[in-house]
């Protein structure tokens, strides 16, 4: 990547609390860098909807 970010292709990022505002941003960063992002949250509906709304 030319922006100084390390490629995370082939890696998996697991984020807990991923449905909240900071959690969604935390999931977004490794996903943009090429990782498979897995999020966990105690609110299953929000965990599915929020990242999907951002195209993640």
PyMOL commands that set and color helices and strands:
alter all, ss='L'
color gray80, all
select helices_A, chain A and resi 21-32+44-53
alter helices_A, ss='H'
color red, helices_A
select strands_A, chain A and resi 12-16+36-40
alter strands_A, ss='S'
color yellow, strands_A
deselect
rebuild
show_as cartoon
